[in-house]
């Protein structure tokens, strides 16, 4: 049993009566959000009889599973030979740059050609980090000068991807503090610049959140989604510690689905989100 459900089970097991306030607090504190926590409690109390620990776990599991849409692992590559452009956004410290590299690696393993654009130009360490990952995973990386305009780096990378017939371009954008309006404006500029060479681009904007930061990750998702429409979330640090409830809250409140999850440091500890695996093994 995954860590989150084990904790839930232990809260209820071997007790003569369920302490509903304690159970509700346990659900809310796991970052599921108040509305979903209340709905779970309501269903359990509505059974009108003694509830087992297994039933608490099963009901919670069902409610969480029902929040997410069915898994959709298709990523439609362009039939016209143009690159599919993915923007990766998020605040520093969430594992954004590493996630860009791992995402590229995941695609490359399926025989898809990938180019990484190091557009987090204000943090020299981010550019170097992406270059190191590129060398390690044998994925080309395009970078600009330190403090170069991130939009121009993305533009040049897009030009190169088009010229080379690369199938996927992944742009690692600057680690935004979601409270900084000018940085959000910059994201809009990147989108407009990329659209100059392909009006349908970018095709996917993914927000990287750290599962261990709880409600802070939900706030980041809210703010980023106001600045640029977010198509999906990459959730990092889902290492089986029972964290990850915020993934449910982001889906429930904002309708933004998790698309990929990172469960460790290694390149292969990264995969497409699976609803079944999430509720059975990860949470």
Buried (B, 14 or more C-beta within 10 A) or exposed (E): EBBBBEEBBEBBEEEEEBEEEEBBEBBBEBBBBEEBBBBBBEBBEEEEEEBEBEBBBEBBBEBBBEBBEEBEEEBEBBEEEBBBBBBBBBBBEBBBBBBBBBBBBBBBEEEBBBBBBBBBBBBEEBBEBBBEBBEEBEBBBBBBEEEBBBBBBBBBBBEBBBEEEBBBBBBBBBBBEBEEEEBBEBBEBBBEBBBEBBEEBBBBBBBBBBBBBBEBBBBBBBBBBEBBEBBBBBBBBBBBEBBBBBBBBBBBBBEBBBBBBBBEEEBEEBBBBBBEBBBBBBB
